[in-house]
Amino acid sequence: MFITYINKQSKPARMLLTIIIGFIGVPVFMGIHIPLPWMLGPLSALLIGSRVCKKRLYWPAGLRNLAMIIIGYSCGSSINKQTAYQIVRQLPWMLIASVCLLAFSAVTAYGVSRFTKTDYPSILAGCIPGGITQMVMLGEEIEGLDLTIITFFQVLRLILVVFCVPLFICSPLYSRGNAAHVAAVQQAVETQPEGSVLKIFLIVVIAVISVFLAKKLKFPTPYFLGPILGITICNLSGFYSPALSPCLLYAAQFSMGCYLGLSLKPESLQNKVKLISFSLINGLILILFSLFLGYLLGNIHGLTSATGFLCMAPGAADQMGVIAGTIAADVSLVTGYQVFRMLFVNFAVPPLLRVFFRHYAKKKQGNPL
């Protein structure tokens, strides 16, 4: 009866129902210790709820865009002078390592595509590490990509990384680092300034202007990349961005979760069991390959095995930074490698993918068999 009533109401009423259903997933995911409960919780709840409520649920694209600005701000605020120094100092190695990891992802994506008989571009976008938001938004922008496949592959990889990386790091294979790294951790973990009301207002204005400039320059996903660039420039110039309230970050994650949960269409997936199975296998293979790259990196630069692995782990910069701080690894170096790959994936990869996808589509049209 309530659902029938909601169906006859305006968008605000449908949005309220979406919020209620989305919130159900948050405490459930918190209770079973699933990573990113504020995004994956509503995503899962609405994935199920949308099958029951059908077209009665609604989430505006404007709130999705606002969430992307907040997430972009958070990514940009993680880049400071120390991180930039690490990136410049080891730039060639960071580029080589990132290209190796992405090339390996492309190869495994091709294998998954052949085994599951699924469109390669969608699998490729789903397998690229370090850019879940960018790849999902890219799936919306490029015609022909399957957003459901991209999101499932990215989310499953994220869950695997968050669970498996700490298990590997805490295993007997890795030492807990030496005392020299503890000082580096203490120097790298800097508390962001809270900032005055005027400074917060100026930062917000800069973030909004960055979005408009990114749209003007036709950047991919401007609501995400614009704030990253704008806030990074502020930090490097000495005008440090204030810390965001955790509640605001949770709200942004919740908004993204709601939007993605309503965007996913599992019924459109063919060979569901095979796709999910290969997605998990592909994620594990990628983690093992990053273990190998981390081992090589550690031997070349004399790093601890834990620091080398965390530099190459196919996860998010903030998550790997937290783990590095916990085990007294070199936080600034780990953050530098992770942030460089994030920037590389967000800025260099999308244009390359667009060119490849156009070439792939033309080749497929010319040879449909």
Buried (B, 14 or more C-beta within 10 A) or exposed (E): EEEEEBBEEEEEBBBEBBBEBBBBBBEEBEEEEBBBBBBBBBBBBBBBBBEEBEEBBBBBEEBBBBBBBBBBBBBBBBBBEBBBEBBEEBEEBBBEBBEBBBEBBBEBBBBBBEBBEBBBBBBBBBBBBBBBBBBBBBBBEBEEBBBBBBBBBBBBBBBBBBEBBBEBBBEEEBEEBEEEBEEBBEEBBEEBEEBEEEBBEBBBEBBBEBBEBBEEEEBBBBBBBBBBBBBBBBBBEEEBBBEBEEEEBBBBBBBBBBBBBBBBEEEEBEEEEBBBBBBBBBBEBBBEBBBEBBBEBBEEBEBBBBBBBBBBBBBBBBBBBBBBBBBBBBBBBBBBBBBBBBBBBBBBBBEEBBEBBEEBBEEBEEEEE
